[in-house]
């Protein structure tokens, strides 16, 4: 199974990859017994298939050739069947909020794994920046789960992922102009970078979609509905950040090939790392289907643009597989070194470097001028009022002294300069990183 190249595989005819109802509706997992990372893989692949839909539909809406649109429609229908199958692995008795914990655990550990293996400094900085925000979201939702359901979040994450504050959610609301990074040139990029951008964009987009839809469906409290609203807005920021990294000069068919290659890579990674034999069988079947889709995309690229697949993906052999695993030490390092950062235009900068008239402060004054109305803060306050302190699962005290008080929620760190120590804004990835200091096409990334 090593040195796997999906372009070397013989594809199954596309027409033979359609599924019937007995396959489309699978047996759901047992929420009490299933491993936390199995649940994360399910959310990841559900989001990957959602991305396939979004991309294919936009491609079709910008394509004047009906023959090509029919080819896209065939691929899209099978992707739809895959999505229906994967999404229904979630059991009926798993609440919206329980499922949300899986979403945020995936965001934390997926982002960490991608950042640790990412060779491009700009992309790695973007990953580490949003990592702390998703980590804080896990903390907020966990407090809501404990408060309103009495369910132990530590059990849901399997003890793999810590639950404590990082950059406070209130500090994550930035002006829209501060949510765009320079795009990455695919022709000069490692295949791992191309994969990572596609993967994280799809995953964050799925999280955004989920929160957009479930906010009004959360029936436990207005507090919960408001929390989904707030964090959903932050996820929109994350999608804007990550999708801005995608190469805007790629053609639709080049991008289609990369999408299908990414899906093959993810299903292959899931197949090799899955511990549930039934779900592993689903990953294997989906991989077989995606190999057919990849070969179709390869043929369409040559038919319409006279390009060989190697012009887009020089070597089809997969890089190291994606393996979800605990990242406790890594996350702690990023908390300790980068919590005080924010984004300004295309750069990651220390909050203290902003001018008083920066868009960040203007937007914060609009959104959060009354801290008592901020849902992410209200959730922690409610838990403290009820049980005397916030809920946490941590292996040691928080790396930042400012975040160790469990009886008071911090609403100033990374939002108010005088309350944000400058030492939390140094490079948290590599020492003496020359790329961190190099000018990008739109600005310099500071760590």
C-alpha positions in Angstrom: 0.0 0.0 0.0 3.1 2.3 0.0 3.9 4.6 -2.9 0.3 4.6 -4.0 -0.4 6.4 -7.2 -4.1 6.6 -8.1 -3.2 7.4 -11.8 -1.7 3.9 -12.0 -4.9 2.2 -10.9 -7.4 0.7 -13.4 -10.6 2.7 -12.9 -14.0 1.1 -12.6 -16.4 2.3 -15.3 -18.2 5.4 -14.0 -21.6 3.9 -14.7 -20.8 1.0 -12.3 -20.2 3.3 -9.4 -23.9 4.4 -8.9 -25.4 3.0 -5.7 -28.8 1.7 -4.7 -30.7 2.4 -1.5 -29.3 -0.5 0.5 -25.9 1.1 0.1 -26.8 4.8 0.3 -28.4 4.4 3.8 -25.8 2.7 6.0 -25.9 1.5 9.6 -25.1 4.4 11.9 -22.2 4.3 14.3 -22.8 3.8 18.0 -22.1 7.2 19.6 -21.1 5.6 22.9 -18.6 3.2 21.5 -17.2 4.7 18.3 -13.7 6.2 18.5 -13.6 10.0 18.4 -11.3 10.1 15.4 -13.6 7.8 13.4 -16.3 10.4 14.0 -13.9 13.1 12.9 -13.1 11.2 9.7 -16.8 11.0 8.9 -17.2 14.8 9.4 -14.1 15.4 7.2 -15.3 13.3 4.3 -18.8 14.6 4.5 -17.3 18.1 4.2 -15.1 16.9 1.3 -18.1 15.7 -0.6 -19.9 19.0 0.1 -17.0 20.8 -1.4 -17.2 18.6 -4.5 -20.8 19.7 -4.9 -20.0 23.4 -4.4 -17.2 23.3 -6.9 -19.0 21.2 -9.5 -22.1 23.3 -9.5 -20.1 26.6 -9.8 -18.1 25.0 -12.6 -21.3 24.0 -14.4 -22.8 27.5 -14.0 -19.7 29.0 -15.7 -19.4 26.4 -18.5 -21.0 27.0 -21.9 -20.4 23.5 -23.2 -23.4 21.2 -22.5 -21.4 18.0 -23.2 -18.9 18.9 -20.5 -21.8 19.9 -18.2 -23.3 16.4 -18.7 -20.0 14.9 -17.7 -19.9 17.0 -14.6 -23.5 16.1 -13.8 -22.6 12.4 -13.8 -19.7 12.9 -11.4 -21.8 15.2 -9.2 -24.6 12.7 -8.9 -22.2 10.0 -7.6 -20.6 12.6 -5.2 -24.1 13.3 -4.0 -24.7 9.6 -3.3 -21.4 9.4 -1.4 -22.3 12.4 0.7 -25.7 11.0 1.6 -24.1 7.7 2.6 -21.4 9.3 4.8 -23.7 11.9 6.5 -26.1 9.2 7.6 -23.4 7.4 9.5 -24.3 9.9 12.2 -26.9 8.3 14.5 -30.3 9.7 15.2 -29.6 9.9 19.0 -26.6 12.2 18.6 -27.6 15.8 19.4 -26.6 18.8 17.3 -24.3 19.9 20.1 -22.7 16.5 20.6 -22.0 16.4 16.8 -20.6 19.9 17.1 -17.9 18.8 19.5 -16.7 16.4 16.7 -16.7 19.3 14.3 -14.4 21.3 16.5 -12.2 18.4 17.5 -11.7 17.7 13.8 -10.8 21.4 13.2 -8.2 21.4 16.0 -6.5 18.1 15.2 -6.8 18.3 11.4 -5.4 21.8 11.4 -2.6 20.8 13.7 -1.6 17.8 11.6 -1.6 19.8 8.4 0.4 22.7 10.0 3.0 20.3 11.3 3.7 18.8 7.8 3.1 22.0 5.7 6.2 23.1 3.8 4.9 26.5 2.8 5.3 29.1 5.5 2.4 31.3 4.4 0.0 28.4 4.5 1.4 27.1 7.8 1.0 30.5 9.4 -2.6 30.7 8.2 -3.3 27.2 9.7 -1.7 28.0 13.0 -3.6 31.3 13.2 -7.0 29.7 12.8 -6.1 26.7 14.9 -6.2 28.7 18.2 -9.7 30.0 17.3 -11.2 26.6 16.6 -9.5 25.4 19.8 -11.4 28.2 21.7 -14.6 27.2 19.9 -14.2 23.7 21.3 -13.9 25.2 24.8 -17.1 27.3 24.3 -19.3 24.6 22.9 -18.0 22.1 25.6 -19.1 24.5 28.3 -22.5 24.7 26.7 -22.7 20.9 26.5 -21.8 20.5 30.1 -24.2 23.2 31.2 -27.3 22.3 29.2 -26.9 18.5 28.8 -24.7 17.4 31.6 -22.6 15.4 29.1 -18.9 15.1 29.7 -17.1 16.6 26.7 -13.8 14.9 27.6 -15.5 11.6 26.9 -16.7 12.8 23.4 -13.1 13.8 22.4 -11.8 10.5 23.7 -9.2 12.3 25.9 -7.2 13.0 22.7 -7.8 16.8 22.6 -7.6 19.3 25.5 -10.5 21.6 26.2 -9.5 25.1 27.5 -9.5 28.7 26.2 -7.1 30.0 23.6 -7.5 33.3 21.6 -10.9 34.3 23.0 -13.7 34.1 20.5 -14.7 37.7 21.2 -11.2 38.7 19.9 -11.7 36.8 16.6 -14.1 39.2 15.0 -12.1 41.1 12.4 -13.0 43.4 9.6 -13.6 41.6 6.3 -10.7 43.3 4.7 -8.5 41.5 7.1 -9.4 38.0 6.0 -7.6 37.5 2.7 -4.1 36.0 2.2 -2.0 36.0 -0.9 -2.8 33.1 -3.2 -0.3 30.3 -3.6 1.1 29.5 -7.0 0.4 25.8 -7.8 3.1 25.6 -10.3 5.7 26.4 -7.7 4.1 24.5 -4.8 4.7 21.1 -3.2 1.8 18.7 -3.8 1.3 18.6 0.0 0.6 22.3 0.0 -2.0 21.9 -2.8 -3.6 19.1 -0.9 -3.6 20.9 2.5 -5.2 24.0 1.0 -8.0 22.0 -0.6 -8.5 19.9 2.6 -8.7 22.7 5.1 -10.9 24.8 2.8 -13.4 22.0 2.5 -13.4 21.2 6.2 -13.9 24.8 7.3 -16.6 25.4 4.7 -18.5 22.4 6.0 -18.3 23.7 9.5 -19.6 27.1 8.3 -22.4 25.3 6.5 -23.3 23.3 9.5 -23.5 26.2 11.8 -25.4 28.3 9.3 -28.1 25.6 9.2 -28.3 24.4 12.8 -28.4 27.7 14.6 -32.2 28.0 14.3 -32.7 24.3 14.9 -30.9 24.3 18.3 -33.9 23.9 20.6 -32.3 23.9 24.0 -31.9 27.6 24.6 -31.5 31.0 23.0 -28.0 31.1 24.4 -27.1 28.1 22.3 -28.7 29.5 19.2 -26.7 32.7 19.7 -23.5 30.9 20.2 -23.9 29.1 16.9 -24.6 32.5 15.2 -21.4 34.0 16.6 -19.1 31.1 15.9 -20.7 30.6 12.5 -19.5 34.2 11.7 -15.9 33.2 12.7 -16.1 30.1 10.5 -17.0 32.4 7.6 -13.8 34.3 8.3 -11.8 31.1 8.2 -13.3 30.0 4.9 -12.4 33.4 3.4 -8.9 33.0 4.7 -8.3 29.5 3.5 -10.0 29.8 0.1 -7.9 32.9 -0.6 -4.8 30.6 -0.6 -6.1 28.7 -3.6 -4.4 29.4 -6.9 -6.7 31.8 -8.8 -4.9 31.2 -12.1 -5.9 27.5 -12.3 -8.4 26.6 -15.0 -11.7 24.9 -14.0 -10.5 21.6 -15.3 -7.2 21.8 -13.6 -9.0 22.5 -10.4 -11.4 19.6 -11.0 -8.4 17.3 -11.3 -7.0 18.6 -8.0 -10.3 18.2 -6.3 -10.6 14.5 -7.4 -7.0 13.9 -6.5 -7.6 15.4 -3.0 -10.6 13.1 -2.5 -8.6 10.1 -3.5 -5.8 11.1 -1.1 -8.3 11.6 1.8 -10.1 8.3 1.2 -6.8 6.5 1.0 -5.7 8.1 4.2 -9.0 7.2 5.9 -8.7 3.6 4.7 -5.2 3.2 6.1 -6.0 4.8 9.5 -9.6 3.7 10.2 -10.1 1.4 13.2 -13.8 0.5 12.6 -13.9 -2.4 10.1 -17.4 -1.5 8.7 -16.5 2.1 8.1 -13.2 1.1 6.7 -15.1 -0.8 4.0 -17.0 2.4 3.1 -13.7 4.3 2.7 -12.4 1.5 0.4 -15.5 1.7 -1.8 -15.4 5.4 -1.9 -11.7 5.3 -2.9 -12.6 3.0 -5.8 -15.3 5.5 -6.9 -13.0 8.5 -6.6 -10.3 6.8 -8.7 -12.8 6.5 -11.5 -13.7 10.2 -11.0 -10.0 11.1 -11.1 -9.4 9.3 -14.4 -12.5 11.0 -15.9 -11.1 14.4 -14.8 -7.8 13.5 -16.3 -9.5 12.6 -19.6 -11.6 15.8 -19.6 -8.5 17.9 -19.0 -6.8 16.4 -22.1 -9.9 16.5 -24.2 -10.7 20.1 -23.6 -7.4 21.7 -22.8 -4.9 19.2 -24.3 -3.0 19.0 -21.0 -1.6 15.9 -19.4 -2.3 15.4 -15.8 1.4 15.7 -15.0 1.2 19.4 -15.9 -1.0 19.8 -12.9 0.3 17.1 -10.6 3.8 16.3 -11.6 4.1 13.1 -9.6 0.8 11.3 -8.8 2.3 9.2 -5.9 0.7 10.3 -2.6 2.8 12.1 0.0 2.6 11.0 3.6 -0.9 10.1 4.5 -3.2 12.2 6.7 -3.4 10.6 10.1 -5.5 12.2 12.8 -3.7 12.0 16.2 -3.4 13.9 19.5 -1.6 17.2 19.2 -1.7 18.4 22.8 2.0 19.6 22.9 1.8 21.3 19.6 -1.4 23.2 20.4 0.1 24.3 23.7 3.2 25.6 21.9 1.0 27.7 19.5 -1.1 29.0 22.4 2.1 30.1 24.3 3.7 31.9 21.3 0.9 33.2 19.0 -2.3 33.9 20.9 -1.7 37.7 20.8 -1.7 37.8 17.0 -4.4 39.2 14.7 -4.7 39.6 11.0 -4.1 42.9 9.2 -4.8 42.9 5.5 -2.7 39.9 4.2 -0.4 39.6 7.2 -0.4 38.0 10.6 0.8 40.6 13.1 1.0 41.3 16.9 -2.1 43.1 18.1 0.0 45.8 19.6 1.4 46.7 16.1 -1.9 47.9 14.9 -2.7 51.7 14.7 -5.6 52.9 16.9 -7.6 53.5 13.7 -7.0 50.0 12.2 -10.1 48.3 10.8 -9.8 45.6 13.5 -10.8 48.1 16.2 -13.5 49.7 14.1 -15.1 46.4 13.6 -14.7 45.3 17.2 -16.4 48.5 18.3 -19.4 47.7 16.2 -19.7 44.0 17.0 -18.6 43.9 20.6 -19.0 47.3 22.1 -21.3 45.7 24.8 -19.3 42.7 26.0 -22.3 41.6 28.1 -24.1 40.8 24.9 -21.4 38.6 23.3 -22.7 34.9 23.2 -19.3 33.2 23.5 -18.7 35.2 26.7 -22.3 34.6 28.0 -21.8 30.8 27.8 -18.8 30.8 30.0 -20.4 33.3 32.4 -23.5 31.0 32.7 -21.4 28.0 33.4 -19.4 29.9 36.1 -22.6 31.2 37.7 -24.0 27.7 37.8 -21.0 25.6 38.9 -18.5 28.1 40.2 -16.0 27.8 37.4 -15.7 27.0 33.7 -15.4 23.5 32.3 -12.0 22.3 31.2 -10.1 19.2 30.3 -6.4 19.9 30.5 -3.3 18.0 31.2 -1.6 21.0 32.8 -2.5 24.6 33.5 -3.0 26.8 30.4 0.3 27.9 28.8 -0.8 31.6 29.3 -1.2 33.0 32.8 -3.9 35.3 31.4 -6.1 32.2 30.6 -5.7 30.3 33.8 -8.5 31.9 35.8 -11.4 29.5 35.7 -13.7 31.8 37.6 -13.6 34.7 35.1 -13.7 34.6 31.3 -11.0 36.7 29.6 -12.5 39.1 27.1 -9.5 41.4 26.6 -6.6 39.1 25.4 -5.8 39.7 21.7 -8.5 42.4 21.6 -7.2 45.2 23.9 -3.5 45.9 23.2 -2.6 46.9 26.8 -4.0 43.5 28.0 -2.1 41.5 25.4 1.5 40.7 26.3 3.8 41.2 23.3 5.7 38.0 24.2 2.7 36.0 22.9 3.4 37.2 19.4 6.6 35.5 18.4 7.1 32.8 15.8 5.4 29.6 17.0 6.5 27.2 14.2 10.1 27.3 13.3 13.1 29.2 14.5 14.9 31.6 12.2 12.3 30.8 9.5 13.5 32.8 6.4 10.0 32.5 4.8 8.4 34.2 7.8 10.5 37.3 7.0 10.1 37.2 3.2 7.8 39.5 1.5 4.7 37.9 0.0 2.9 39.4 -3.0 0.8 41.6 -0.8 2.7 42.0 2.5 4.9 40.5 5.1 3.8 37.8 7.4 5.1 38.5 11.0 5.3 35.9 13.8 
